[in-house]
Amino acid sequence: MTTRDTGEPTLTIDELAARTGVTVRTVRFYGTKGLLPPPVIGPRRVGHYGREHLARLALIEELQHQGMTLAAIERYLKQLPPDLTAHDLALHRAVVASWAPQTVERVTREELDRRAGRPLTDEEVDRLAEMDIVVRDGEAGGADAYRVDAGLLRLGVELLDVPLSPETVLAARTALLEHSRAAARDLSRLLRDAVAERDARDVRSLSAHMHPIVVQALLTTFQRSLRDELRAWLDADGER
């Protein structure tokens, strides 16, 4: 059974719940609230769920970790385009994770698989380690333990399916960090000048309010710029 005729393997509601660490009741509740799209109904009226559902549940989990209420999460998700792919949702989750301070957590292999959204092979864990996202850290409860950059894990898992070498991924990460830090400095300077005369409490409140907005704006403008650059590159390559 596949979703949307893409050839993508699907999950039953029990498998989806087990994969994401939530209950079947929670999955159904999210469906009735419109937080999850309906499953594809197969033979015997069995619902089947795909990567989009996994990615959306991961995004909901991240929003909850940021302290958002269910009503706030519902409002956030309603603002998103309805046709987002699992990759798009993973990017949104990465943006949400960036709102919080950098977090490195120590997890077991079983928890690492759950956080990743799917079972990882030893080779995939090695690739995540080469991307500086996962670091082996002894044992915990008789099983291998890992230190994980929680904010980057899902994005790293998405990159496992991209045919790029770890060296290229690390170089891209370095370039992104350099440019994003430069943009952050410029934006911080602009905001600091704009609120220079305000009370310190007002400045902190404005900063907390602006943070997710600025990050979302950066993501949107970067996506559009990258799309334009790739289109120009492909068009030029096609003319040769």
N, C-alpha and C positions, 0 to 999 in steps of 0.2 A: 504494500500500500504506500502511495506517495502523495504529497500535497501538490496541488496546482499543476499536476502532470510534469513536474520538474525532475522526477526520478529521485527525489530526496526522501530518504527513509523517514517514517513518521512514528510517533509515540502514542500509545493509549494514554488516557488521563492518569492511570495509575503509574505508568512509566514516566510521564511528565512530572508528576508530583515527586516521585522518588529521585529523579534526576536533579530537581531544583531544591529539594529539601523542604517543600511545603506540603500541606495535606491536600487530599482530593477535594475536601470541602472548601478549602481556600481557593483552589483553581476554579471551582464552580461559582463561588461567590464573586471572584474577579470577573468571571464571564458575565454574570447577571448585572454587574455594575458597569460593564462596558470597558473594563480595563484590559481585557483580553479579547481578541477577535474570536468568533465562533470556530470550532474545529471543522475539518472536512468530514462529512458523514459518509462512512463506508458501508460495506455489507453488514447486515444485522444491526443497522443503526448505531454502529460503534463510531465514536468520534476519534479523529486522528489529528495530532498536533505536530507542528514542524519547528524549524529553527527560529521562525519569527516569534513563536510563543515562548520558546526558551529565552530568547533575547529580551522579550518584553518583561518576563518575570524577573530576569536579572536586573533590568532597569528599575522595576518597582521595588525590588529589594534594596537597591542602592539609594533610591529616594527615601525609603524608610530609614536607612542608616543615617541619612542626613537630617532626620527628625521631622520629616514632612508627614502631615496627617493624611488619612485616606482621601478626604475631600480635596486636599491640596494636590495629591497625586493624581486624582481624577481630573482636576482642572489642567494640570500640566500635560497629561497624556492627550487630552482633547485638543490641545493646541498643536499637537504634532500632525503632520500629513498622514492620512490614513493608509497610504501605500508604502510606508517605510519598510525596507528590507531588514533582515537580521543584522547585516553589516551597518546600516544606518542607525539602528537601535543601539548597537555596540558603541558607536561613536558618541551617541547621546549619553550613554552610561559613563563613558570615559570623561565627558564634560562634567557630568554630575559629580563623579568621583573627585574631579579636580577642585570642587568647591571646598572640600575638607582638607585639613593638613595632611601632608604625606604620611601614609601609614604602611609600615612593614610589619607583617604578622607572621607568627610561627604556626604552621599547620601540618597535619599529617598528610600522607599521600591520598587517603580517602577524601579528606576535606579539600585538598588541592583539586582533585577531580570535580568535586561538587562546585567549587568556586569557578572552575573553568567552564562548567556547563556540559561537560562530557568526559568520558574516561580518556586519559592521556597515556600514550605509549612512552616507554623509557626514552626513545629517540626524541619525542616531542618535548619531554621534560628537559632533555639535554639542550635542545634548541632554545627553549625559554631561558635556560641558564646562560647560554651564549648571548642572549639579548639583555642580560642583566636584570631579568624580571623575577627569576626563581634562583635561590641559592640553597644547596643542601646544607642541613644543619643538624647532623647527628640523628638521634632517634627519639621518639616520643611514644610511650606505651608499647614498646616492642616493634614499632613500625618506623620507617624512614620519616624524618621531619624536614621541613623546608621553610625558609624565610621567603615571604612573597610580598612583592609590591602590589598591594590589593588594587590600587588605582589603575595599574597597567596590565593586570593579568588578562582580563577579557580581551583587551586590544591585542595583547601578545598572542592569544589563542587564535584570533582572527588572522593574524599574520602568518600562522603556521600553514595556512592554505594558500598563501601567496608565494609564487616561485621566485623568491629572492634569497640570496645568501644571508647568513647572520651578519656578515661584515657590512653588507649593503644596508641592512636594517639599522645597525648601530650607527652607520654614517648618517642615515636619514634622521635618526633620533637626535644626533648631535646638531645637525643643521636646524632641526625644528626647535631645539632648546635655545640655540643661539638667537634665532630670529624672534621666538616668542618672548625671551627675556628682554630683547631690545624693544619690542612692542609694549611689553608690560611697563618698562621704564618710562616710555613716552606717554602712555595712557595715565600712569600714576602721576606724572608731572602735570599733565593737563588737569586732572581731577583735583590735585593738591592746590593748584593755582586758583581753580574755580571755587573752592570752599575755604580759602585761606582765612577769611574773616569770620567763619562760623564757629559755634561752640564745639568743643571736642566731642561731646556726646552726639551731636548732630552729624559730625564727620564720620564717626564709627557706624552710626545707623545707615548713613548714605553708602558707606563702603560695603557693608553687608548686603544692602539692597542691590547695589550695582554689580557686585562680583559675578553672580550667575548671568546677568544680562550681558556684561562685557565678554565673558567666556563664550557665551552662545553666539555673540556677534562675531568674535574672532573665528569660531568654527565655521560659521556660515560664509564669511568673506573668504576664508582659506579654501573651503570646498569649491567655491565658485572660481577662485583664481586658479586652483589646481586643475579644475575641469577645462578652463580656457587654455591653460598651458598644454595640457594633454591633447586637446582638440587641435591646437596649432601644430604640435609635434606630429600627430598622426596625419594631418592634412599635408604637411610638408613631406613626410615620408612617402605618402601616397602619390605625390607628384613626381617622385624620382623615377 
